Amino acid sequence: MRSGEVKIPGGKLVRVTLQGDEMRGWHATIDGDFFMEANAGSVLGRAQSAIDAHLPELPDDWEHWGSADYLAFYRALSGELRGVIGDTLIGANGEAIALAVVRALVGGGARESAQTAEREFERIREARATRQGERAQSGDEPAPMLIGLQDAKRRWARMNPQTVVDIPRMPAEQMQVDELWATQVANGERQATLRIWDWAAPAVVCGKFQSIADEVDLEYAKEHGIEVVRRDTGGGAMFIEPQNTITYSLYVPEPVVAGLDARQCYQFCDMWLLEALAACGVRAHFAGLNDIASAAGKIGGAAERRFPASGEGPGCLLHHDTLAYAMNTEHLQHVLRPSKEKMSDKAVKSASKRVDPMNSQTSCTRAQIVDCMLETASRFGVVGNTI
């Protein structure tokens, strides 16, 4: 088995694992903490098949390739993957997946003969960054505002969500409730809802496309009673403790977010939260695609999934956030094990040090912050409020 990883600065991690050998052939598996656009279907399966189709073309002496050979292989594979993936992948791209394949073949990208593919990837990345601008994920630089405050308030007023502080539930049940309520909103069986979660046990919640075995120390989790579950949205792994975490889900009828792209949807769904945190003395901003952060680090992260309409239903955007109120650094630094590649664009090379919990900025209790969130959500659509 061979594995290669690529972390796009300001983006997400993608990992390609190759299983097999020269005699039986290779099979590729793609995982990571990226996101997928709605209705992506089997795009990852097609991407994996595209990689599989290229691997039998490797000659018997591929391990002795020179720079030109690896560069040609990388260009051909990345070109095909761009066509397969299109715009469905958020936070990674075909070039990153192709480079992960090269790194898997050469054992982590250390071989000098493969460095031309590395440089080609950097050239493409830097050109794209120049055109589009890179957004830091480390939390020290705010992302630009992509939706106006008044537009957000009008949409929120139109949505007029019901607010629910849910009963404590076990982590696996929380995942089921999230999908059930989103399906009900999509089918027109439930109105728009803001649900604030209350957890019944500690957990690690992994993203839909992550390899749990690579992201979590499963033995440590079992030993300390930490349940490991997978949510049905993309993104990275989060460590949850009931007393130290605030989690909420927003179930948004699709017409409310009509005309907004993925980044705008994240900001619309969390703009009211920034106002609530500010009222509690917590200075926060948007960072990257899906993070809420302070100048000192990450406060929380969001993930989304769209549920299609059924019959006459409106469809639903499920948006959920996990926010750190306080932090148990001992459990966090042991149960999560981000790779060196994942941390390669972070100013601080520790998962625990990247987190800036709310209680580092405010004396408000967790319950007081939840009350402030409920009050802010109830009036956010009123014209005249400011962040």
N, C-alpha and C positions, 0 to 999 in steps of 0.2 A: 504494500500500500504506500502510495506517495501522496503528499499533500503540499499545496502552495497557497499562500494568503497574499492579498493586496488590500491595503487600506488607502482610500482616496482622501487626501487632506481636505477636511471640511465635509467629507462624505461618509460613506459606510464601509464596513469590512465585507469582503467576499472571499470565500474559501472554495477551492476545488480539490477534491480527493479522487485519486485514480486508483482503482482496485483491479488486480489481474496481473498479467505478465505478458512477455512477448509471444509465448506459445498460445495462451488461451485468449489473448486480446485484453484490452483495457475497457473499463466502464467508468465514466465520470459522474461525480455527485457534486452539486453546487449548493452551498449554504452560506449564511451570513446574516448580518443585522440590517440589511437593506429593506426597502418597502417595494410593494408592487401596486401599479395602478389598478383601478377597478376593471373587472372583466378580463384580467390577464390570461385566464384559462391555463393552458398547459405550457406557457412560455418557458418555464424553467426546464420542463421535460424536453422541449424542442432544442433548447440550448445545450442540454446534456447530450442529446442525440447528435447534435452538430459536432461536439467535441469528440464523441465516440467515433464518428465517421472520419475524422481527421487522423486519429491515432493509428489505425491500421496502415496508413500511408507512411509511417515512420520506417526508414530502412533498418536493416539489422545492426548497422553501426551508428545509430542515431546518438548514442551516448558520447560519440567522438565527433559530433558536429562542430563546425567552426562558427564564427560570428555571423557570417552571411546566411548559413543554414537556419540558425535559430531566428534570425530576423525575418527571413522569408516565411517560416512557419508561423511566427507571431502575426505577421501582416495578413496572411491568408485566413487564419482562424479569427482574428479580431474583426476583419471585414465581414465574414459570414455571421458572426455573433451580433454585430450591429444590426444586420438585416433581420435576424430572428427576434431580437429583443425590442428594437424600436424605442418607443418612449415609455414602455411599461415598467421599467426598472427605475426606482428613485433612490439615489444615493450611491449607485454603482453603474457600470456600463460594460459594453462588450470588450473594450480594450482592457479593462481591469480583469475580467474573467479570463481573457486570453493570456495575460501576463501571469495570472495565478496558475494556469496550466503549464506555462514555461517553467515557473518556479518549482512546480511539482516534479517536472521531468528532471530538472537539474539539482534537486535537493535543496530548495530554499533560495535559489537564485544566486548562489555564491560563485558558481563557475564563471570564470572570466569570459569564456566564449559566448555566454548568454547575455552579457551586459549590453549588447547592442539593442536587444529587445527591451531591456529596462530603460535605456535612453530614449528609445522610440516612444515608449509609454509616457515618460516624463515630458517629452516634447509636445505630445498631443494634449496632455493634461495642462501644461502651462499655457498653451494656445487657447484652450477652452476657458481657463481661468481668466485670461486677459479679456476675452470676449464677454464672459458672463459674471465674473467676480466670484472669488471663493468666500464662503462663509465659515468662520471658525466654529468648531464644535466645543472648544474648551471652555466657553462661557465668558471669556474676557472681552468679547467684542459683540455688540448687539447686531442682530440681523436687521436689514432695512425693513421698514413698514411697507407692506404690500397691499393693504386694504385700509381705506379711510375709516376713521372713528365713526363718523355719522352713517356711513354705509353699513358698518357692523351693527350699530344700534338699530337701524331700520330693520335689518334682517332679524335681529334678536327679538324685536317687538313683534314682528310677523310670526316668529316661531313660538314665542310666549310659552316656554317650557314649564311643565309641571316639575316641582322639586321634591325629591325623595331622599331622606337619610335612611338607607337600608339597614336591615337587621344584620348582625354578624353572620357571615357565611364562611365555610371552608373554601380554600383556594380553588379547588376543582369546580365547586358549585358556582363560584363567582364567574368563572369562564362560561359556564352553561347559561347563567342568567343574562350575561351580556349578549350572547348570541340570540337568546329567546326574545329579549325585549327589543333588540334591533330588528329582528324578523317581524315582530308585531307592529312596530312603527312602519316598517316597509310595506306591510300588508294593510295598513290603515286601521289596525285593531288597537292601537295605543297612540296617544298624543305625544308630541315632542316632550322629552323628559330629561331632566338632569338628575342623575342618581349618584349620591356620594356613598362610597363603599365603607363598610366596617368589617375588617377581616377577623376571622376566628382563630387563625393560626399563622405562624411565620411561613414564608414561601419565597421561592425564586420563580419568577414568571418569565419565561423565555419567549422570544419572538417566533413567529410562524416558520421562518426560513432558517433558523439557527440549528446547529448541531448541539444538542444538549450535552452530550458527553464531552465536547470540546469547550463548552462555556462554563460548566458547573462541576464542582467537586462533589460527585454524587455520594461518596462515602461520608464526607463531612456532613452533607445535608441530612443523610439518614441518621447519623450518630446524634445530631442535635435537633432532630424532630422538625426539620425544615422541608416542607412539601415542595416538590418541583413540578410545575405545570407549564403547559404551552398555551399561549393565547392565539387567537385566530387573526392576528394582525402582525405586521412586520416589526422591525426594530430590534433592540438589544435586550439583554437579560437585566432584570431589576430584582433587587433583594427587598423583601417586604417584612416588616414587623408591625403588628396591629397598632401599638401605641406610638410608633415612630413614623407612620406613613399616613398620608391622605390620598385616597384614590377616588376619582370620579369618572363617570361615563356620561356623555352627552349623545342622545339619540335624536338626530336631526332629520326631519323630512327633506328629501332631495330638493324640492323646489326652493327651499330656503337658501341653499348654497349654489343655485344655478348661476353659471357664469364665472365661478371662482375656480382657479387652478388649485393644485395640491397644496402649495405653500400658502396661498391665501386662505384655504380652508382651515389649515392649522392655526393661523393667526386669528381668524374669525372666532373659532371655537374656544380660544384661550384669552382673547382680549379682555373679557370681563374678569378673568382670573387675575391679570396684572393689576386691575383696579382694586380687587379685594385684597391682594397681598400688600399693595401700597397702603391701604387703610390700616393694616396691621403692623406697619413699619418695616415691611420687607421690600427692599428695592430689587426689582426683577425685570428681565427683558427677554425677548425672543432671541434664541441663538441657533444657528444652523437651520435645518428644516423643521425639527420637531422638539427642540429643547426649550425649557424655561430655566434661566440662569441668572446669577448675580455676577458681580465683578470678581468674586472669589471662587466661583465654580458652578456646577450644575445643581439646580434645585429639583428638577424633575424632567420627565420626558413623556411625550405623547405618541400615540399610534392611531391609525384610522383604517377602516374598511367600509366599503359601500355594499349594501344589501339591495339587490334589484327589486323592483316593484313586482307584486303579485296581483293579478287581476286589476282592480281599480285602485290599488294602493299607490302611495307616492314614491316608494323607495326610501332608503334610509342611509345616512352617513353615520356610522358609529365612530365616535372620537372618545378616547379615554386617556387620562393622565395619571401618572403615579408621581407623587411629590414627597420629598423627604422633609418631615417635620423635625426629627432628631435622627441620630445615626449611631448604630452599634458597629463600630469600626472593626472589632474582632471578628464577628461573624462575616461582615461584608468582605473583608480582605482574604478570608479563607474559602468561603463558599463560591465566590465568583473568581474565575481565573482567566481574565482577558489576556490574549496573546501579546507578545512584544509588537507584532505588526499592527494590532488593533490600537495600541497606545502610541504608535509611531508619530502621529501628528499632534499629540497632546503636550502641553507645556509642562504638566505634572504627570509623571509616569506611574501613578498609583490610582487604582479605582476609587479607594476611599478618600484620598486627598482631592480628587476632582469634584466630590460632592460638597455642596454648601447648604446644609439643612437650614430650615427656616428659623429654628431656635437660636441660630448664631446671630440673627439680626433683631429678634423680637422677644419680648417677655410674655407674649400672648400664649395661652395654652392651646393645645390641639383643638379642643372643643370650641374655644373662642374664635379660632381661625375658621373652623367649619361654619359657625354662626355668621361670621362676616361674609363668607362665601355665599351663603344662602341669601343674606340680605342684599348683597351686591347683585346677585343673579336676578332677584325679584324686581330691581329697578334699573337694570342696565339698559333696557330699551327706551328709557325715558330721555328725551332730548335735553341736553344741558349737562349731563354727567361728563366728567373728564377724568382721564387717567393721570 
